[in-house]
């Protein structure tokens, strides 16, 4: 057998003609859509049939209807033409200097649903740009910037040598299951009360993490790798933690979690920043993704807190 690749004999224009006949409902209508003569459209479809030795259409009454083979050709032709169009768009994007891949480091406190809304919007504009998301905690986000593993970051800490724009403040709430022993004390809680119970902590993903960062010096502590694990453990009555309000909104509403009545410190505020790894040489794709994130966060804050309400 020959190793020479077999190149297609049917052009994209001929496949487009077949697609147009089906979508427009006939040869005449397809010719108008394609701005070609009806004879040119008819010839293109006949050429496909002749080259493949098949019949794509049959006449039923006065209308051309796809045969079973024609239905298969139509489905595959649509996929082929769409793939070719995507390839052309990707080539134009890369020619314009857009990056083929962007790495975004995101502090896990940032609302996941909002993150995916941003990525979806960006991907509709540049579907061929791959996005790698590094979900990180505390120092892990900063290290991704310093080590140039991320092009862009959403972080609570701006590392030395970088500049960042305030993105949004996040409210953290100390919470536990309603039947947790801390709630049974039925009085304002103190730091000493917390120290007697299990604190649920999400592990700092930084290589030089401080095991005590952001924690209470409790007698018991469970450290997990994911926010979802911490929330689930709290809902099971196995400990307490400070959670992002957005992350436990449903759990608070349906009673699986309840804010702890701390005398002080029951809520904390964390400011998140948007930081470019290299502000001077960031590519247009990275800059556009940053713009999408800023716009989405601003719209989300405006929706949740109309004029006159709190900023976050």
N, C-alpha and C positions, 0 to 999 in steps of 0.2 A: 504493500500500500504506500502511496505517496504521502510524504510529510508536509507537502505544500498545502497551506490553509485554503479552504474553499470560501471564496468571497461571494457575497450575495449578488444576484443578478437583478433583483428588484430594488428600485430606488425608494427613498423615503417619500418622494413626491408621489409615486404611484401608490404607496400605502396610504398616504394622506387622502388621495382621491377615493380609495375604497371606503375609508372611514367617513369621509364627507358625504358619500352617497347614502350610507346608513343613517348618519346623524341628521342629515338634512331632509331625508325622506325621498330621494330620487336623484336622477342624473342632472336634471335641469336645475333643481335647487342647489345641488352640490356645486355645479358650475358657477352659480351666482356667489356662493360663499367663497369659493376659491378664486374668483375673478378670472375664470378660464372659460373657454368655449365648451359646450356640451360634448362635442365630438372628442375634445382632448381628454375630458374626464372618462368618457366611454372607452376610449382607446387605452387609457392607463389601467382600467379594471380588466379589460380584455387581455392586456399584456400580462398581468398577474396570472390570470387563468391559463393562458397559453404556456407561460414559463413553468408553471407548477403542474399543469395537466389536470386541473380541477375546475369545477363549476362553483363560483362564489354566490351567484344569484340565480334564481329561477323566477319566471314571470307567473304571477298569480293574478288573474284578471288583467288589470292594466298596471299593476304595481310590481316592481322588482323586490323580491323577498330573499333574504339570506337562506342558503341551504345549510344543513348541519356543518358541512365543511367550511362554508362561508362564515358561520358564526365563530368557529374556532379561529379562522384567519383574522376576523375583525377584532377579537379579544387580544390576540397576540400582536396585531398591528398597532393597536392603541398603546399597549405596553411598550412596544419598540419605539414609537414616535415620542411618547412621554419620556422615555429614557434618553433618547437623543436630545430632546429639548433640555432635560436636566443637565446633560453633559455640556451643552453649549452655554447654559447659564453658569455652570461651575467654572468653565474656562474663562468666561468674561469676568467673573468675580475675582479669580486668581490673577488675571491680567491686570485688573485694577488695583492689585496689591493686597487683596483680602487674604487673610491667613487661611491655610488649609485646616488648621486645628488651633483651638484656643483652650487654655487650661484656666479654670476658675476655682479658686479656693474659697470655701464658704464656711464660716463659723456656724455650727449646728444650731445656734440660737435663732438664726434667721429662718422665718417661716418657710417651710418646705413648699407649700402650695404656691406661695408668691414666687419662689425661685423658679418653679417649673413654668409658671405663667411667663416669666421673663425669657426663659430658654425657648419656649414655644413661639413667642413673638419674634425673637431673633432668628430662629430657624425657618420661619416662614419667609423672612427676607433673604436669608442665606442658607438654604437647606443643605448645601454640600459642605459647609464648614462644620467640622466635628467639634464637639464640646466635651471636654473632660472635666468633671466636677470632683474636686477634692473636699470631702466633708471633714472638717477638722475642728479641733477644740483648743481654745486659748492659744498657747504658743505654737501649736501646729500650723495655724494659719499664717502667723508671722514668719515662721521658718520657711514655708512654701514660697513666700516673697523673697526672702533673703537668699535662698538657694536657687532662685530663678526657676522653680518648678511650676510656678503659677504666673500667668500673664496679668491676672486681675484677681483681687481678693475683697471679700466682705469680712471685716475683722473688727474685734473690739479693741485691738492694740495696733497702733501704727509703729512699726519698728524704726529704729534710728536710721536716718538716711533716706526715708521715704516720706511722701506727702499724701494726705488723704482728705477726702471731702466727707463731712458728716452725712450719714445716710438716714439713720433713724434711731431713736432711743427705743429700747425694749424694756418692758416691765416684767420682772421676775417675781413670782409669788411663792411663798413658803406654803406647802400644802401636804396633806396626808389624807388617808381614807377617813371618812367620818367616824368610824369606830376605832380608830387608832388610839392608843392610851393617852397620847398628848391631848386629844380632844376631850377625853373623859375627865381631865383635870378641871374643866369648866371654869377657867380663870385665865387672865393674861399670862402668857408664857414668857419665861426668861431663858437666857442662854444656858443657864445651868440645867433647866428642864430638857432642852434639846440634847445636851451632852449625854443624857442617860438613855438615849434611844438611837436607833440605827439611822445613819445618814446615807442617802443614796447619791452617789457621785458619778459623773461621766468623766472618763479618763481623759486627761490632757494628752493630745496627740503629739505634742512637741517632744523632741529627743531629749531635751533637758528639762522635762516637766518637774514642777515642784509638787510633790504629793500632798502638800497642805493648802495649795492655792484654792481659795474660794470655798473651803470646807469648814465645818464646825469640828472642833476637837472632840468628837463624840467617842464614847466607849466602843461603839460598833460602827463599822462603815463598810458598805459594799460599793466597789468601784466597777462600773460596767463600761462597755465601749460605745453604746448607742443610747440616745435619748429615749427611744421607744422602750428599751428595757427598763430604764429608770421609772418611766411613767407606769408601766405595767406592774412593776414591783410595788409601787406606791398604791396603785389601785387594789392590790391584793392585801393591803394593810401591813406590808413588810418593812416600811420605813417612810422617811419624809425627805423632801428636797425642795430647792427653789427651782421652779419651772417657768419657762417663758409663758406668759399669759395666753398668747396665741396658740401655743402647743397643747394646752390643757383646757381650752375653752369648752369643748364637749364634755370632758370628764367633770368639770365644775358644774356644768348645766344639768347633767343627769345624776349628780350626787355621788359619783365614784370617788371624787376628790373634794376636799373642803379646805379653804384657806386656814392656816394656823393662826390663832389669835395672839401673835407675839406682842409683847409690851412695846418693843421697838425692833425694827429690822424685818418686819413681816414682808416687806416688798423691797426689791432692789431695782436699780435702773442701770442698764448697760447701754452705752452709746456705740453703735456700729458705724464703721467708716468704709468707704469705697476707695480702694487703693490700687493704682496702676503700678505694676512691677517696674516699668520703665516709661515714665511719662513723656520723655523726649522722643522715644523711638517706638512707641506703641503703634501697632498696625491699625488700619481703618476698621477691621472687624472687631478688635478688642475695644476700640473707642466707641464703636456703635453698640456693642453689648453693654458697656458701662452706661451709655445714654439710655438704653432700654431699661436697665435696672433702676436708674434714678427716676425715670418717668413712672415706672410701675409702682415704686415705693411711694412716690408723691401722690399718685392717684389712690393708692390703698389707704394712706393716712387721711386724705381728704374725705374718702368714703366712710371711714370708721369714725372720724372726728371732724364733723363739719365746722365751719367758721364759728368761733366762739367757744369751741370745746378744747380739751387738752391737746397738746401737740402730738401725743403718742398714747 
